[in-house]
Amino acid sequence: MTELLYPLALLACPMGMGVMMWMMMRGEKKAPDQPATTDTSSHELSRLRAEVDQLRAAQRP
C-alpha cells in the first residue's frame, strides 16, 4: 500500500501546478478589459509633473 503512495506524492506537486496554471489562464479570458480613462490619466500626469517641478525647485540652492 505504501508503494502506491510514493508515486502519488511525487505527482501531486506537478499536477497541482498544472491545475493552477490552467485556472489562471482560464481566468484571464473571462476578465473584462477596462481601458484607462484619458481624463483621469492626463489630470494625474499633470499633477505629478507639477509636483516634480516643485521638488526640483526646492532642491535648488
N, C-alpha and C positions, 0 to 999 in steps of 0.2 A: 504494500500500500504506500509506503513512504517513497518507493521508487517512482511512483506516478506523480508525486508532489514536486519533485525536483524539476522536471521539465516545465511543469505548470508555473512554478515560481520563476523560472528563467524567462518564460514568455510573457509573464504578467506585465513587466515594465514596458517592453517594446509595443505590446498590443495596446496598453493604456495610452502610451504616447501617440500611437496611430489614431486611436479614437478621439483623443483631444484635438489633434491636428485637423481631423475630419470635421469635428464640431465647430472649430474656429473658422475654417474655410466656408462652411455652410452658413455660419452666422454673418459673414461679411456680405454675402449675396443678398440677405434679407434686410440689411441696414439701409435705410433711405439716405440718399445723398443730400446734405444740407450745405448749399453754397453760402459762402461768407457774404454778408451784406456789404456793399461797397460804401454806403454812407457811414456805417459804424467803423469800418476799417479805415477810411480816409480821415475821419474825425480822430480816431485813436492815433493814427500815424502823425497827424499834425500836432496833437497834444504831446506825443513823445518827442518829436523834433524840437518843440518849444522847451521842453524840459531839458533836453540835451544842451540846447543853446544857453539856458540859464546856468547849468552846471559848468559849462566851459567858461562862461563869463565870471563865475565865482572863483575859478581856479587861477585866473589871470592876476598877476601881482599889481 
